[in-house]
């Protein structure tokens, strides 16, 4: 993976990116755990907890939009940044059939991602309030 940028290190509880922040890159988790969550009425609603080998931030990167979720190191992490230009080049050079399948899948995922955000905005936060 020589075309991927230098690894980045994040200590536990460090915010990696914020929801509504412009996407700069996606990340592959080399080690550690990352929490993906959204703020809803002042409360954190976790939607995923990712670990080694998993990728996050890819939807905002592919769609050239802003992040829909926050990403925070749940444990000390080593992350491999994935540069948008490299991703574009890989997709552009893919076989036509593979590119078509990937494009269709990404469009569906993007719609599901948007639906998840809307569902979270309508979520009754009292259901996930664990302060009691």
C-alpha positions in Angstrom: 0.0 0.0 0.0 2.8 2.4 -0.9 0.3 4.9 -2.4 -1.4 5.4 1.0 -0.3 8.3 3.2 1.7 8.0 6.4 -0.1 6.4 9.3 -1.6 8.7 12.0 -1.9 8.0 15.7 -4.8 9.0 17.9 -4.9 8.6 21.7 -8.0 7.3 23.3 -10.9 9.8 23.4 -9.3 12.0 20.7 -11.8 13.3 18.1 -10.7 12.2 14.6 -13.3 14.2 12.7 -16.7 15.9 13.4 -20.0 15.6 11.8 -20.6 18.3 9.2 -16.8 18.7 8.7 -15.6 18.5 5.1 -14.0 15.1 4.3 -10.3 15.1 3.7 -9.7 11.4 3.7 -11.0 8.1 4.8 -9.2 5.8 7.2 -8.3 2.2 7.5 -7.9 1.1 11.1 -4.5 -0.6 11.5 -4.9 -1.0 15.3 -7.3 0.2 17.9 -11.0 0.9 18.1 -13.0 3.9 16.7 -16.5 4.9 17.8 -18.8 6.4 15.1 -21.6 8.5 16.6 -23.9 11.4 16.0 -24.9 14.2 18.3 -28.7 14.2 18.8 -30.3 16.8 21.1 -27.0 17.1 22.9 -26.5 13.3 23.4 -24.1 11.0 21.7 -25.8 8.2 19.8 -23.2 5.6 18.7 -24.0 3.9 15.4 -20.9 1.8 15.1 -17.7 0.7 16.9 -15.0 -0.3 14.4 -11.7 -2.1 14.9 -8.6 -3.4 13.0 -9.1 -3.9 9.2 -12.3 -1.7 9.0 -12.6 1.5 7.1 -14.5 4.7 8.0 -15.1 8.1 6.5 -15.4 6.6 3.0 -19.0 7.8 2.3 -18.1 11.5 2.8 -15.0 11.0 0.8 -16.7 9.3 -2.1 -19.7 11.7 -2.2 -17.4 14.7 -1.7 -19.8 15.9 1.1 -19.4 16.5 4.7 -19.2 13.8 7.4 -22.6 12.7 8.7 -21.0 11.3 11.9 -18.3 12.0 14.4 -15.4 9.6 14.7 -13.5 9.3 18.0 -10.7 7.0 19.2 -12.3 4.6 21.6 -8.9 3.2 22.3 -5.4 4.3 21.2 -5.4 4.0 17.4 -3.1 3.7 14.5 -4.9 4.8 11.3 -3.9 4.6 7.6 -5.3 7.7 5.8 -6.7 7.0 2.3 -6.1 9.9 -0.1 -9.2 10.9 -2.2 -7.1 11.2 -5.4 -5.8 7.6 -5.0 -9.3 6.3 -4.5 -10.6 8.2 -7.6 -7.7 6.8 -9.6 -8.4 3.2 -8.4 -12.2 3.6 -9.3 -11.4 5.2 -12.7 -9.0 2.3 -13.6 -11.4 -0.5 -12.5 -13.0 -2.8 -15.0 -16.2 -1.3 -16.4 -18.4 -3.9 -14.8 -16.7 -3.6 -11.4 -17.0 0.2 -11.7 -20.7 0.0 -12.5 -21.4 -2.4 -9.6 -19.3 -0.2 -7.2 -21.1 3.0 -8.4 -24.6 1.4 -7.9 -23.6 0.1 -4.4 -22.2 3.4 -3.3 -25.3 5.3 -4.4 -27.5 2.9 -2.4 -25.2 3.1 0.6 -25.3 6.9 0.4 -29.1 6.9 0.4 -29.0 4.5 3.4 -26.5 6.8 5.2 -28.8 9.8 4.7 -31.8 7.8 5.9 -29.9 6.8 9.1 -29.1 10.4 9.8 -32.8 11.3 9.4 -33.8 8.4 11.7 -31.3 9.5 14.3 -32.6 13.0 14.2 -36.0 11.7 15.0 -34.9 9.3 17.7 -36.2 9.8 21.2 -33.0 10.5 23.0 -34.5 9.3 26.3 -34.3 5.7 24.8 -30.5 5.9 24.7 -29.9 8.1 27.8 -27.8 5.9 30.0 -27.2 8.5 32.7 -29.6 6.8 35.1 
